[in-house]
Amino acid sequence: TPIKSSAASDVYKRQVKGVILMKMLKTYWLELLFFAVGLVGAVIAMPFLPASVPLQFQGDGVITRTGPKWAVFIIPVVQLLVCYGFHWWIGRCLEKLPALAHTLAGMERLLPAVLSIILLTLELCVLLAAWGVTVPVGTVMLIELLLVPIVFIGFVAAKILGNIGKLK
């Protein structure tokens, strides 16, 4: 009967949605964790923030632009969107360059995690600056951006050395 068919179809759709949700949580759990840390940090800090928070800094940490305190929620949202964008982009690159897939496998997990840490550090700098703590944001970001290539070179080197060991 149509009623049974509709009910069975609804149950099947819910099961498929549950499987998709579980697969997404299994794949993106680290990004969701970093997003949650940023979001919870913003929620906890919200009552203690002044009416305006820093939005733009010069390299030496001088605040050049401020905005409303709800703007601290922008960083975790941007972090989540950037991470998913990089997952998609790296996946596409690996599809187009299958010869590099074995060497760069895992990069789609590493790059979003590194970017998440950088953005969480930026959020911490914004919160500290909002509370009047002088933070050399330019120096912090420069150090992080210099560490990123080192992390990636180490990652790729470990993969290559691991592949060389398998050839013997």
Sequence and secondary structure as in RCSB ss.txt:
>XXXX:A:sequence
TPIKSSAASDVYKRQVKGVILMKMLKTYWLELLFFAVGLVGAVIAMPFLPASVPLQFQGDGVITRTGPKWAVFII
PVVQLLVCYGFHWWIGRCLEKLPALAHTLAGMERLLPAVLSIILLTLELCVLLAAWGVTVPVGTVMLIELLLVPI
VFIGFVAAKILGNIGKLK
>XXXX:A:secstr
 HHHHHHHHHHHHHHHHHHHHHHHHHHHHHHHHHHHHHHHHHHHHGGGS SEEEEEE TTS EEEEEEGGGGGHH
HHHHHHHHHHHHHHHHHHHHH GGGHHHHTTHHHHHHHHHHHHHHHHHHHHHHHHTT    HHHHHHHHHHHHHH
HHHHHHHHHHHHHHHHH 
